[in-house]
Amino acid sequence: MSLLDGLDPALEHRLRLAIAVLLARYGEISFAAFKQQLGATDGNLGAQLRRLEDDGYIALRRDFVDRKPVTWYALTAPGKAALQRHLSALQTMIDGL
């Protein structure tokens, strides 16, 4: 058994992990709020959100606020489970030190 067992490749990137943790805490977050919270560029944030969406870990919905399009993101059930497994694996690594 490897020390790296249980780590999810989709959540190993710090920005993707931060996205998942923020969504677990707040439920739903807009692209603009992510950008502000994480200090990421549009391109990098969009690419990381797309990876999580492609893996089925997040879902998005589009809405209009004051006639402006807003994209909202939320963790899916598989995303919540993956985050929990990943955090447990990280804790196991830490405990093994």
PyMOL CGO cylinders between C-alpha atoms (Angstrom):
from pymol import cmd
from pymol.cgo import CYLINDER

trace = [
    CYLINDER, 0.00, 0.00, 0.00, 1.42, 3.37, -1.06, 0.3, 1, 1, 1, 1, 1, 1,
    CYLINDER, 1.42, 3.37, -1.06, 1.37, 6.55, 0.98, 0.3, 1, 1, 1, 1, 1, 1,
    CYLINDER, 1.37, 6.55, 0.98, -0.32, 8.16, -2.04, 0.3, 1, 1, 1, 1, 1, 1,
    CYLINDER, -0.32, 8.16, -2.04, -3.25, 5.75, -2.12, 0.3, 1, 1, 1, 1, 1, 1,
    CYLINDER, -3.25, 5.75, -2.12, -6.57, 7.52, -1.82, 0.3, 1, 1, 1, 1, 1, 1,
    CYLINDER, -6.57, 7.52, -1.82, -5.39, 10.84, -3.22, 0.3, 1, 1, 1, 1, 1, 1,
    CYLINDER, -5.39, 10.84, -3.22, -7.58, 11.98, -6.09, 0.3, 1, 1, 1, 1, 1, 1,
    CYLINDER, -7.58, 11.98, -6.09, -5.63, 13.31, -9.09, 0.3, 1, 1, 1, 1, 1, 1,
    CYLINDER, -5.63, 13.31, -9.09, -8.44, 15.79, -9.83, 0.3, 1, 1, 1, 1, 1, 1,
    CYLINDER, -8.44, 15.79, -9.83, -8.04, 17.30, -6.36, 0.3, 1, 1, 1, 1, 1, 1,
    CYLINDER, -8.04, 17.30, -6.36, -4.24, 17.33, -6.19, 0.3, 1, 1, 1, 1, 1, 1,
    CYLINDER, -4.24, 17.33, -6.19, -4.07, 20.73, -7.89, 0.3, 1, 1, 1, 1, 1, 1,
    CYLINDER, -4.07, 20.73, -7.89, -4.26, 23.42, -5.20, 0.3, 1, 1, 1, 1, 1, 1,
    CYLINDER, -4.26, 23.42, -5.20, -6.83, 25.51, -7.06, 0.3, 1, 1, 1, 1, 1, 1,
    CYLINDER, -6.83, 25.51, -7.06, -9.14, 22.54, -7.68, 0.3, 1, 1, 1, 1, 1, 1,
    CYLINDER, -9.14, 22.54, -7.68, -8.84, 21.49, -4.04, 0.3, 1, 1, 1, 1, 1, 1,
    CYLINDER, -8.84, 21.49, -4.04, -9.65, 25.04, -2.90, 0.3, 1, 1, 1, 1, 1, 1,
    CYLINDER, -9.65, 25.04, -2.90, -12.67, 25.12, -5.22, 0.3, 1, 1, 1, 1, 1, 1,
    CYLINDER, -12.67, 25.12, -5.22, -14.00, 21.85, -3.79, 0.3, 1, 1, 1, 1, 1, 1,
    CYLINDER, -14.00, 21.85, -3.79, -13.41, 22.94, -0.19, 0.3, 1, 1, 1, 1, 1, 1,
    CYLINDER, -13.41, 22.94, -0.19, -15.16, 26.29, -0.74, 0.3, 1, 1, 1, 1, 1, 1,
    CYLINDER, -15.16, 26.29, -0.74, -18.12, 24.55, -2.39, 0.3, 1, 1, 1, 1, 1, 1,
    CYLINDER, -18.12, 24.55, -2.39, -18.34, 22.04, 0.47, 0.3, 1, 1, 1, 1, 1, 1,
    CYLINDER, -18.34, 22.04, 0.47, -18.48, 24.95, 2.90, 0.3, 1, 1, 1, 1, 1, 1,
    CYLINDER, -18.48, 24.95, 2.90, -20.82, 27.35, 1.05, 0.3, 1, 1, 1, 1, 1, 1,
    CYLINDER, -20.82, 27.35, 1.05, -22.86, 25.08, -1.21, 0.3, 1, 1, 1, 1, 1, 1,
    CYLINDER, -22.86, 25.08, -1.21, -22.93, 27.25, -4.31, 0.3, 1, 1, 1, 1, 1, 1,
    CYLINDER, -22.93, 27.25, -4.31, -20.49, 29.91, -5.53, 0.3, 1, 1, 1, 1, 1, 1,
    CYLINDER, -20.49, 29.91, -5.53, -20.40, 32.11, -8.62, 0.3, 1, 1, 1, 1, 1, 1,
    CYLINDER, -20.40, 32.11, -8.62, -17.46, 32.33, -11.00, 0.3, 1, 1, 1, 1, 1, 1,
    CYLINDER, -17.46, 32.33, -11.00, -16.90, 35.97, -9.96, 0.3, 1, 1, 1, 1, 1, 1,
    CYLINDER, -16.90, 35.97, -9.96, -16.83, 35.04, -6.26, 0.3, 1, 1, 1, 1, 1, 1,
    CYLINDER, -16.83, 35.04, -6.26, -14.31, 32.25, -6.94, 0.3, 1, 1, 1, 1, 1, 1,
    CYLINDER, -14.31, 32.25, -6.94, -12.16, 34.68, -8.89, 0.3, 1, 1, 1, 1, 1, 1,
    CYLINDER, -12.16, 34.68, -8.89, -12.21, 37.16, -6.02, 0.3, 1, 1, 1, 1, 1, 1,
    CYLINDER, -12.21, 37.16, -6.02, -11.66, 34.55, -3.28, 0.3, 1, 1, 1, 1, 1, 1,
    CYLINDER, -11.66, 34.55, -3.28, -8.87, 32.67, -5.05, 0.3, 1, 1, 1, 1, 1, 1,
    CYLINDER, -8.87, 32.67, -5.05, -7.15, 35.45, -6.97, 0.3, 1, 1, 1, 1, 1, 1,
    CYLINDER, -7.15, 35.45, -6.97, -7.07, 33.31, -10.10, 0.3, 1, 1, 1, 1, 1, 1,
    CYLINDER, -7.07, 33.31, -10.10, -7.15, 34.50, -13.68, 0.3, 1, 1, 1, 1, 1, 1,
    CYLINDER, -7.15, 34.50, -13.68, -10.26, 33.85, -15.77, 0.3, 1, 1, 1, 1, 1, 1,
    CYLINDER, -10.26, 33.85, -15.77, -8.39, 31.35, -17.93, 0.3, 1, 1, 1, 1, 1, 1,
    CYLINDER, -8.39, 31.35, -17.93, -6.85, 29.34, -15.12, 0.3, 1, 1, 1, 1, 1, 1,
    CYLINDER, -6.85, 29.34, -15.12, -10.01, 29.33, -13.03, 0.3, 1, 1, 1, 1, 1, 1,
    CYLINDER, -10.01, 29.33, -13.03, -12.10, 28.32, -16.04, 0.3, 1, 1, 1, 1, 1, 1,
    CYLINDER, -12.10, 28.32, -16.04, -9.73, 25.47, -16.88, 0.3, 1, 1, 1, 1, 1, 1,
    CYLINDER, -9.73, 25.47, -16.88, -9.76, 24.13, -13.32, 0.3, 1, 1, 1, 1, 1, 1,
    CYLINDER, -9.76, 24.13, -13.32, -13.56, 24.37, -13.07, 0.3, 1, 1, 1, 1, 1, 1,
    CYLINDER, -13.56, 24.37, -13.07, -13.86, 22.60, -16.41, 0.3, 1, 1, 1, 1, 1, 1,
    CYLINDER, -13.86, 22.60, -16.41, -11.66, 19.73, -15.17, 0.3, 1, 1, 1, 1, 1, 1,
    CYLINDER, -11.66, 19.73, -15.17, -13.84, 19.28, -12.10, 0.3, 1, 1, 1, 1, 1, 1,
    CYLINDER, -13.84, 19.28, -12.10, -16.97, 19.45, -14.24, 0.3, 1, 1, 1, 1, 1, 1,
    CYLINDER, -16.97, 19.45, -14.24, -15.57, 16.91, -16.72, 0.3, 1, 1, 1, 1, 1, 1,
    CYLINDER, -15.57, 16.91, -16.72, -14.84, 14.56, -13.81, 0.3, 1, 1, 1, 1, 1, 1,
    CYLINDER, -14.84, 14.56, -13.81, -18.43, 14.95, -12.60, 0.3, 1, 1, 1, 1, 1, 1,
    CYLINDER, -18.43, 14.95, -12.60, -17.38, 16.61, -9.34, 0.3, 1, 1, 1, 1, 1, 1,
    CYLINDER, -17.38, 16.61, -9.34, -19.18, 19.91, -9.88, 0.3, 1, 1, 1, 1, 1, 1,
    CYLINDER, -19.18, 19.91, -9.88, -22.33, 21.03, -11.65, 0.3, 1, 1, 1, 1, 1, 1,
    CYLINDER, -22.33, 21.03, -11.65, -23.07, 24.47, -12.97, 0.3, 1, 1, 1, 1, 1, 1,
    CYLINDER, -23.07, 24.47, -12.97, -26.14, 26.52, -13.63, 0.3, 1, 1, 1, 1, 1, 1,
    CYLINDER, -26.14, 26.52, -13.63, -26.44, 29.76, -15.50, 0.3, 1, 1, 1, 1, 1, 1,
    CYLINDER, -26.44, 29.76, -15.50, -28.60, 32.59, -14.31, 0.3, 1, 1, 1, 1, 1, 1,
    CYLINDER, -28.60, 32.59, -14.31, -29.08, 36.30, -14.87, 0.3, 1, 1, 1, 1, 1, 1,
    CYLINDER, -29.08, 36.30, -14.87, -28.57, 38.90, -12.17, 0.3, 1, 1, 1, 1, 1, 1,
    CYLINDER, -28.57, 38.90, -12.17, -29.42, 42.47, -13.16, 0.3, 1, 1, 1, 1, 1, 1,
    CYLINDER, -29.42, 42.47, -13.16, -29.51, 41.31, -16.79, 0.3, 1, 1, 1, 1, 1, 1,
    CYLINDER, -29.51, 41.31, -16.79, -25.94, 39.99, -16.57, 0.3, 1, 1, 1, 1, 1, 1,
    CYLINDER, -25.94, 39.99, -16.57, -25.11, 36.31, -16.95, 0.3, 1, 1, 1, 1, 1, 1,
    CYLINDER, -25.11, 36.31, -16.95, -23.84, 34.61, -13.79, 0.3, 1, 1, 1, 1, 1, 1,
    CYLINDER, -23.84, 34.61, -13.79, -22.52, 31.06, -13.61, 0.3, 1, 1, 1, 1, 1, 1,
    CYLINDER, -22.52, 31.06, -13.61, -23.00, 29.22, -10.32, 0.3, 1, 1, 1, 1, 1, 1,
    CYLINDER, -23.00, 29.22, -10.32, -21.14, 26.07, -9.28, 0.3, 1, 1, 1, 1, 1, 1,
    CYLINDER, -21.14, 26.07, -9.28, -21.99, 23.36, -6.72, 0.3, 1, 1, 1, 1, 1, 1,
    CYLINDER, -21.99, 23.36, -6.72, -20.44, 20.05, -5.70, 0.3, 1, 1, 1, 1, 1, 1,
    CYLINDER, -20.44, 20.05, -5.70, -22.20, 16.94, -6.93, 0.3, 1, 1, 1, 1, 1, 1,
    CYLINDER, -22.20, 16.94, -6.93, -22.65, 13.87, -4.72, 0.3, 1, 1, 1, 1, 1, 1,
    CYLINDER, -22.65, 13.87, -4.72, -19.63, 12.19, -6.40, 0.3, 1, 1, 1, 1, 1, 1,
    CYLINDER, -19.63, 12.19, -6.40, -17.67, 15.41, -5.86, 0.3, 1, 1, 1, 1, 1, 1,
    CYLINDER, -17.67, 15.41, -5.86, -18.50, 15.45, -2.16, 0.3, 1, 1, 1, 1, 1, 1,
    CYLINDER, -18.50, 15.45, -2.16, -17.48, 11.80, -1.82, 0.3, 1, 1, 1, 1, 1, 1,
    CYLINDER, -17.48, 11.80, -1.82, -14.23, 12.38, -3.72, 0.3, 1, 1, 1, 1, 1, 1,
    CYLINDER, -14.23, 12.38, -3.72, -13.36, 15.38, -1.56, 0.3, 1, 1, 1, 1, 1, 1,
    CYLINDER, -13.36, 15.38, -1.56, -14.01, 13.38, 1.60, 0.3, 1, 1, 1, 1, 1, 1,
    CYLINDER, -14.01, 13.38, 1.60, -11.79, 10.52, 0.39, 0.3, 1, 1, 1, 1, 1, 1,
    CYLINDER, -11.79, 10.52, 0.39, -9.05, 12.94, -0.65, 0.3, 1, 1, 1, 1, 1, 1,
    CYLINDER, -9.05, 12.94, -0.65, -9.09, 14.78, 2.68, 0.3, 1, 1, 1, 1, 1, 1,
    CYLINDER, -9.09, 14.78, 2.68, -9.05, 11.46, 4.56, 0.3, 1, 1, 1, 1, 1, 1,
    CYLINDER, -9.05, 11.46, 4.56, -6.03, 10.34, 2.52, 0.3, 1, 1, 1, 1, 1, 1,
    CYLINDER, -6.03, 10.34, 2.52, -4.26, 13.63, 3.28, 0.3, 1, 1, 1, 1, 1, 1,
    CYLINDER, -4.26, 13.63, 3.28, -5.02, 13.19, 6.99, 0.3, 1, 1, 1, 1, 1, 1,
    CYLINDER, -5.02, 13.19, 6.99, -3.63, 9.64, 6.85, 0.3, 1, 1, 1, 1, 1, 1,
    CYLINDER, -3.63, 9.64, 6.85, -0.43, 11.02, 5.31, 0.3, 1, 1, 1, 1, 1, 1,
    CYLINDER, -0.43, 11.02, 5.31, -0.16, 13.67, 8.01, 0.3, 1, 1, 1, 1, 1, 1,
    CYLINDER, -0.16, 13.67, 8.01, -0.82, 11.15, 10.78, 0.3, 1, 1, 1, 1, 1, 1,
    CYLINDER, -0.82, 11.15, 10.78, 1.95, 8.95, 9.38, 0.3, 1, 1, 1, 1, 1, 1,
    CYLINDER, 1.95, 8.95, 9.38, 4.63, 11.57, 9.92, 0.3, 1, 1, 1, 1, 1, 1,
]
cmd.load_cgo(trace, "trace")
